[in-house]
Amino acid sequence: MMREVKVVCRELDCGNPVAESRRPLVEDGRRGVRLLRCSGDESSIRQCVIIGGGPGACSGGYYHHVTCSESVRLVDGAGLCSGRVEVKSNQSWASVCEADFDRQDAEVVCGVLGCGAPAALQGGLYGEGEGQTWDKEFQCKGKESLLLDCDTSDRENNTCLPGNAVGLTCSEPDDVRLLGGGSRCAGGVERYDQGEWRTVGSDWNQRDVAAVVCRQLGCGSTVSVLPGNTTGGFLVSCSGSESSLRECWRSYYLSPGLTGICSDLLVQPDISLTDSMGGVSRGHQGPEVFKGYSFTITCSTQPQYPGGSFLLTFTGSNRTQTQPAVNHSAAFLFPAADDSHQGIYSCVYDNYVFSHNFSSESELLSLTITASPLPAFIIRHVVVLLMLLTAIITSYLYYKVKTFTQTLQVI
């Protein structure tokens, strides 16, 4: 429905679409029309596909309540949350110079448009405006409800050089989730609508809807779509290219829900380095291990799904090691470090869930092998002697305590 809202806001010269909701008619029998669909590029709602009309067209039904951004908009972006910033001034739109706009100003604009936090802010990011340039500098605190509520000051320089019309990319709104799949990237699709989470259903283009959901959540691409529940939801239809689910067409007719499985299902595993002989130190390039010392590389992940395995990779070599994930981790022991162990390591976690293979790779661990301050065999002998000495002392103390106890019993 947001494409239809986009046309309405454009026709009224009221900026970008922000929100749309369904509300019951106060009285039946109103004159009205039923919109089938708009492409979003029309200059007037009359250019959309319209069904019916005339008195009584809305009897027993609902009307759509539309909210537009009114005094600020994003132009020439990829979706509702990106584009060149333009401000309405004296019934015309003006681009904003990068020098007059900072992150706190961007937070207000993103909030006004119903988007998430600012993600990118740069001059010339979405081209140059054809009209005038806003002649003041915004001084928002970041909490204002409207951009024009912010304080402004006169610009020091009255010119804005080409390439400096500020472009803004906001993150997508946090109004979609996947629930019940053991991961934020798998589960039944729900959208926050009119104060509650509702099931999202689709009929013939379920995979396109799932593709938009995975994209909005930053979860990669769609792997599979499964049937979901049918309670309390609404019907959504997407082309698959939308940036967020709110850009898709929807109606409030119940339809089978859907469960989406996205490619970035598994969280990123962790990689760490430990040793038992004090042979690891922190260098400028990362951890360093002395030659001849043992060390262990541990791969671990959060407890999402049971099972799976860890593959330890070594850059610059075909040498890999694989171990099953036990309690969501695996330890790879290296008994004695030498020059062949120097390089970059990573952990790859593999698991078979939802009838598909998934994998996720850790950050890289750069390991340097350095000369030992003491030969390793000397260290080993010292460790063995210390352990032996500890055992002798323990035995001696135990014997003395036992003898003293027996003496007391005799007395």
C-alpha positions in Angstrom: 0.0 0.0 0.0 3.0 2.4 0.4 3.2 2.8 -3.3 -0.3 4.2 -3.3 0.6 6.4 -0.4 3.7 7.6 -2.3 1.4 8.8 -5.1 -1.0 10.5 -2.7 1.9 12.4 -1.0 3.4 13.3 -4.3 0.1 14.6 -5.7 -0.5 16.7 -2.6 3.2 17.9 -2.6 3.5 16.7 1.0 6.9 15.0 0.8 7.6 11.3 1.3 5.2 8.6 2.6 5.7 7.8 6.2 2.9 5.6 7.3 -0.5 4.1 6.3 -3.1 2.5 8.4 -6.6 1.2 8.0 -9.4 2.8 10.1 -13.2 2.1 10.2 -15.5 4.4 8.5 -17.4 6.8 10.7 -20.4 6.6 8.5 -21.3 4.3 5.6 -22.4 5.4 2.2 -19.6 7.7 1.5 -18.5 8.4 -2.0 -15.2 6.7 -2.7 -13.1 4.4 -4.8 -11.3 1.2 -4.3 -7.7 1.3 -5.4 -6.4 -2.0 -6.9 -2.8 -1.0 -7.3 -0.4 1.8 -8.1 3.2 1.5 -9.5 4.4 4.3 -7.3 5.5 6.5 -10.2 2.2 8.1 -11.0 1.8 11.8 -10.6 -1.9 11.4 -9.6 -4.0 8.8 -7.8 -6.3 9.0 -10.8 -3.6 7.2 -12.9 -3.7 4.1 -10.7 -6.0 1.1 -11.3 -9.3 2.0 -9.7 -12.3 -0.3 -9.1 -15.8 1.0 -8.5 -16.6 4.5 -7.3 -19.7 6.6 -6.5 -22.0 6.7 -3.6 -21.8 3.6 -1.3 -18.5 2.4 -2.7 -17.0 2.3 0.9 -20.1 0.9 2.6 -19.2 -1.5 5.4 -15.5 -1.0 4.7 -12.6 1.0 5.8 -10.7 4.0 4.7 -6.9 4.4 4.5 -5.3 7.0 6.8 -2.1 8.4 5.2 0.8 10.2 6.8 3.3 12.2 4.7 6.5 13.8 5.8 5.2 17.2 4.8 8.2 19.5 5.0 11.2 17.2 4.3 11.8 14.4 1.8 14.4 12.1 0.3 14.7 12.1 -3.5 16.3 9.8 -6.0 17.1 7.1 -3.5 16.7 3.3 -3.8 13.7 3.2 -1.3 11.8 5.2 1.2 14.8 5.6 3.5 17.4 6.9 1.2 17.9 9.9 -1.1 19.0 13.5 -1.4 17.6 15.6 1.5 15.2 18.3 0.4 13.3 20.8 2.6 10.1 22.6 1.7 10.4 26.3 1.8 7.9 28.8 0.5 6.0 26.0 -1.3 9.1 24.9 -3.2 11.7 22.2 -2.4 15.3 23.1 -1.7 18.3 20.8 -1.4 20.5 21.0 1.7 24.3 21.7 1.6 26.4 19.1 3.3 28.1 21.7 5.5 24.7 22.7 6.9 23.7 19.2 8.0 25.2 16.8 10.5 24.3 13.5 12.1 21.9 14.9 14.7 20.0 16.6 11.9 20.0 13.2 10.0 18.5 11.5 13.1 15.6 13.9 13.0 15.0 13.3 9.3 15.2 9.5 9.6 12.7 9.6 12.5 10.3 11.9 10.6 10.3 9.4 7.7 9.6 6.4 9.9 13.1 4.9 9.2 15.8 3.6 11.5 19.1 5.3 12.5 21.3 7.2 10.0 23.6 4.8 8.2 25.4 7.1 5.6 25.6 10.9 5.2 27.6 12.4 2.3 27.5 15.2 -0.1 26.6 14.3 -3.7 25.6 10.8 -2.6 22.3 11.0 -4.6 23.1 13.7 -7.1 22.4 17.4 -7.2 19.0 19.1 -6.9 17.6 21.1 -9.8 16.0 23.8 -7.7 17.3 26.2 -5.0 19.5 25.4 -2.0 18.4 25.8 1.6 20.1 28.9 2.9 20.4 28.1 6.6 22.4 25.7 8.8 20.4 23.2 10.9 21.2 22.8 14.5 19.1 19.9 15.7 19.6 18.1 19.0 18.4 14.9 17.5 15.2 14.5 19.5 12.9 17.0 17.6 9.8 15.5 16.0 10.0 17.7 12.9 13.1 19.0 11.0 11.7 22.6 11.0 11.4 22.4 14.8 15.2 22.5 14.9 17.1 25.7 15.5 18.8 27.2 12.5 21.4 29.8 11.9 22.5 31.9 8.8 25.0 30.1 6.7 28.5 31.7 6.7 29.0 31.0 3.0 26.0 31.8 0.8 27.1 29.3 -1.9 27.0 25.5 -2.0 29.5 24.1 -4.4 28.5 21.3 -6.8 28.6 17.9 -5.4 27.7 19.0 -1.9 23.9 18.5 -1.9 23.7 16.2 1.1 22.5 12.6 0.6 21.2 10.5 3.4 20.8 6.8 3.9 18.7 5.7 6.9 18.5 2.1 8.1 15.2 0.3 7.5 12.6 0.6 10.2 12.6 -2.1 12.9 9.0 -3.2 12.1 9.6 -6.7 10.8 10.8 -9.8 12.6 11.1 -13.6 12.1 9.9 -15.5 15.1 10.3 -19.0 16.3 13.1 -20.3 14.1 16.0 -20.2 16.6 17.6 -17.2 14.8 16.7 -13.6 14.0 17.1 -14.8 10.3 14.6 -17.6 10.4 10.9 -18.0 11.5 7.4 -16.9 10.9 7.2 -13.4 9.3 5.5 -10.7 11.5 5.1 -7.0 11.0 4.4 -4.3 13.6 1.1 -2.7 12.4 -1.2 -0.3 14.3 0.3 -1.1 17.7 0.7 -4.9 17.5 2.7 -7.6 15.8 0.7 -9.3 13.1 1.3 -12.4 11.0 2.3 -11.7 7.4 0.8 -14.0 4.7 1.1 -14.2 1.0 -0.4 -16.2 -1.8 1.4 -16.6 -5.1 4.6 -14.7 -4.5 5.8 -15.9 -1.1 9.4 -16.1 -2.2 9.4 -12.4 -3.3 8.0 -11.4 0.1 10.6 -13.5 1.9 13.3 -11.9 -0.2 12.2 -8.4 1.0 12.1 -9.6 4.6 15.6 -11.0 4.5 16.9 -7.9 2.8 15.3 -5.6 5.4 16.7 -7.6 8.3 20.2 -7.7 6.8 20.0 -11.5 6.7 21.2 -12.1 3.2 19.1 -13.9 0.6 16.1 -16.2 0.8 17.0 -19.9 1.1 13.5 -21.4 1.5 9.9 -20.4 2.3 7.7 -22.7 4.4 4.0 -22.5 5.3 3.2 -20.7 8.6 0.2 -19.9 10.7 -2.9 -18.0 9.6 -4.0 -16.1 12.7 -4.4 -12.3 13.0 -2.5 -11.3 9.9 -2.8 -9.7 6.5 -2.0 -10.4 2.9 1.2 -8.9 1.4 2.4 -8.9 -2.2 5.9 -7.8 -3.2 7.8 -7.6 -6.4 11.0 -8.8 -4.6 13.0 -5.6 -5.3 11.6 -3.5 -2.4 13.9 -2.3 0.4 11.4 -3.0 3.2 8.1 -4.7 3.7 6.2 -1.5 4.1 6.8 -0.7 0.4 4.9 -3.8 -0.6 1.2 -3.8 -1.4 -1.0 -5.3 1.4 -4.6 -5.9 2.3 -6.3 -7.1 5.5 -7.7 -10.3 4.0 -6.4 -13.3 6.0 -4.1 -15.6 4.0 -1.7 -18.5 4.9 1.2 -17.1 6.8 4.8 -17.9 5.8 8.0 -18.8 7.4 11.2 -17.4 5.9 14.7 -19.0 6.1 17.5 -16.5 5.2 21.0 -17.3 4.1 22.7 -15.6 7.1 21.0 -17.9 9.5 24.0 -18.7 11.7 25.6 -16.1 13.9 29.3 -15.4 13.4 31.5 -17.8 15.4 34.3 -16.7 17.7 38.0 -17.6 17.4 40.5 -17.4 20.3 44.0 -18.5 21.1 45.2 -20.0 24.5 48.3 -21.8 25.8 49.2 -23.6 29.0 52.9 -22.8 29.1 53.0 -19.0 29.0 54.2 -19.0 25.4 51.7 -16.5 24.0 52.2 -12.7 24.0 50.5 -9.8 22.4 52.5 -8.2 19.5 51.8 -5.3 17.1 50.4 -7.6 14.5 48.3 -9.7 16.9 49.2 -12.7 19.1 52.7 -14.2 19.1 53.7 -17.7 20.1 57.2 -18.8 21.0 58.7 -21.6 19.0 58.4 -25.0 20.6 55.5 -24.0 22.9 52.1 -25.6 22.6 49.0 -23.5 21.8 45.3 -24.1 21.2 42.9 -22.4 18.8 39.3 -22.6 20.0 36.3 -22.1 17.8 32.9 -21.4 19.5 29.5 -20.1 18.6 26.2 -19.2 20.4 23.8 -22.1 21.2 21.4 -21.7 18.3 21.1 -25.2 17.0 22.5 -28.6 18.2 25.3 -30.3 16.3 27.4 -28.9 13.5 31.1 -28.9 13.0 34.0 -26.4 13.0 36.5 -26.2 10.1 39.8 -24.4 11.1 41.3 -22.9 7.9 44.9 -21.6 7.5 45.5 -18.9 4.9 48.2 -19.7 2.3 47.9 -23.4 2.7 45.5 -26.2 1.9 45.9 -27.5 5.4 42.6 -27.6 7.3 41.3 -29.4 10.3 37.7 -30.3 11.2 36.1 -31.3 14.5 32.5 -31.8 15.6 31.0 -29.0 17.7 30.8 -30.2 21.3 28.8 -27.8 23.5 29.0 -25.4 20.6 32.8 -25.3 20.5 35.9 -27.2 19.3 39.6 -27.0 20.4 42.5 -27.5 18.0 45.7 -28.3 19.8 49.2 -27.6 18.3 51.8 -29.4 20.5 54.9 -27.5 19.4 54.9 -24.2 17.4 57.2 -23.8 14.5 57.5 -21.5 11.4 54.9 -23.5 9.4 52.2 -22.4 11.9 52.6 -18.7 11.2 49.8 -17.2 9.2 46.1 -16.3 9.3 43.5 -18.6 10.8 39.7 -18.6 10.8 36.9 -20.8 12.1 34.0 -21.9 9.8 30.9 -23.2 11.5 28.8 -25.6 9.4 25.4 -27.0 10.3 22.5 -28.7 8.5 19.2 -27.2 9.6 15.9 -26.7 7.9 16.9 -29.2 5.3 19.8 -27.0 4.1 23.5 -26.6 4.8 24.5 -23.3 6.4 27.9 -21.9 7.3 29.4 -18.8 9.0 33.0 -17.7 9.2 34.7 -16.0 12.1 37.0 -13.0 12.1 40.6 -13.6 11.0 43.3 -14.5 13.6 46.8 -13.5 12.6 49.4 -15.6 14.4 53.2 -14.9 14.5 55.8 -17.4 15.6 58.8 -15.9 17.3 62.1 -17.2 18.8 61.7 -18.5 22.4 63.7 -16.7 25.1 64.5 -20.2 26.5 64.6 -23.5 24.7 61.3 -25.2 25.0 62.8 -28.4 26.4 64.2 -26.5 29.3 60.8 -25.0 30.1 59.2 -28.5 29.9 61.8 -29.9 32.3 61.3 -27.0 34.7 57.5 -27.5 34.5 57.9 -31.3 35.2 60.3 -30.6 38.2 57.8 -28.1 39.6 55.0 -30.5 39.4 57.1 -33.2 41.0 58.2 -30.9 43.8 54.6 -29.9 44.4 53.6 -33.6 44.6 56.5 -34.3 47.1 55.5 -31.4 49.3 51.9 -32.4 49.3 52.7 -35.9 50.3 55.1 -34.8 53.0 52.4 -32.4 54.5 49.8 -35.2 54.3 52.2 -37.6 56.2 53.0 -35.0 58.9 49.3 -34.3 59.5 48.5 -38.0 59.6 51.3 -38.7 62.1 50.3 -35.9 64.3 46.7 -37.1 64.3 47.8 -40.6 65.3 49.9 -39.2 68.1 47.0 -37.3 69.6 44.8 -40.4 69.4 47.5 -42.4 71.4 47.7 -39.7 74.1 
